[in-house]
Amino acid sequence: MTGGRRVAVFVGPDARAWVRRLGPTAWVVLETLVASSDGDTVTAGVRSLATELDLSKDTVARALLALRHSGLVAPCPLLRDTGRFTHGGYRLHLPPHLLEPAAPDLPAPLAERPSARDEPGTSAQLSLLDPI
């Protein structure tokens, strides 16, 4: 998963029709998969997705099933270092311009930007009267 790191996702022009077709829960799961992907492969289990999204594992499993039936996600067994297969691997098959991870040089979100109140020497309250 993203490991506490937030990755922005750009929504393309074809997204509205897909959101209506998939439903909001499956769409959020898809956004999370795209944000945590390494190219077109994602290593994420149902439980880890459920924990990250604060949803039940059954809800996430249904959303993944909807994504699989739509052809956007396919299961992809991953091989561990020990030579055993692990669960939770998915390959993304996204149409062009549906969802794209954002460029790493995006400006900081508004909550992380310094405000005028944080700067020394500025008053947090405005004066409405002229000084005498």
N, C-alpha and C positions, 0 to 999 in steps of 0.2 A: 504494500500500500504506500501511501505518500509519506508515512513516517512523521506526521506532524507538519510537514511542509505543504503549504497550499499552492496548488497549481491552477492557474486560470484556464478556462476553456472558452474558445470562441464558438459561438453558435452561428451556423451558416444560414443562408436564405431558405433552404429546404426543411429546416427544423420544425416549423409550425405543423406541417402535415404529419411528420413523424411523432411529435408529441401527442397529437390527437389520436394517432393510430396505436401507440404503445401505452399511453397513460402516463401520468406524472411520476409515479413511483419507478417504473421501468426507465423513464427518461433520466431521473436522478441517478439511478444505478449506472446507466450508460455514461453519464457525465463523469462519475467517479472513476469508472474503468478507464476512460480516455485520459483523465487527468493523471492517473497513476500508471499509465502504460509506458513501455519501453519500445517505442516504435509501434508495431501492431500486435505485440504480445503483452498480456497482463498476467501477473502472478497475484491472484487474490482469491481467497476462499469465501464461501458464503458467510461464515461466522465473522471473519475480519471485516467484510463489507457491512454486515449488519451492525457491528460495533461502531464502525466509523460513521455510519449514517443514522445511528440510533433507531434502528428498525429491528423487527424480529427476524430471525433467520428464515422463517417460512415465507415472510413477505419478500425478502431478498431472493429467495429461491424461485418464487413465482415470477418475479421481475426478470431474473436471468432466463427462465424458461420462455417468457414472452420475447426477450431479446434473441434467444436461439431460434424460436419459430419465425421471427421476422428476418433472420439471416444476417443480423448485425454482429452477432457474437457466436463463435463456435468453440466447443471445448477443445482444449489442447493439452494432453498430458505432458507434464514436465518431468525430466529426469533429474534426480538429486545427484549429489556428488558420490553417494554410496552406491549408485547404480539402480536404485529403486525409483519407481514412478511416484509422483506426488499429485494430489488433487489441487484444484484451484487455478489451473492454467486456462486462459482464454485467448483466442485470437480474434482480433477485431476486423470486421469486414464492413467498413463504413463507406457510403457513397461520398464522392468528392463534395467538399464544402458543407458537410453536415455538422461535424464537430471537429475542431482542431485545437491541440494544446497551444496556449499562448506563448509568444516569444518571451525568453527569460528577462528581457530588459524593459518590462512593463513598469510604469510608475507605481509607487507604493500605494496601497489602498488608503482611502481618506483617513481611516482610524490610525494609521501608522505615520501619517504626515505630521510634522510639527505645526502647531498652531501659533498664532500671534500671542496667545496667553502664555505659552511656554518660553517666550523670549524674555530675557531680563530687561527691565527698564520700561516695560509696557504695562499699562494699567488694564486690568481685566474688566473695569467698569467704565463706561463712557460718561463724560460730563456733559450735561445738556445746557448748562449755563456758562456764559463767558466769565472768565476770571475778572474780578474787580480790580 
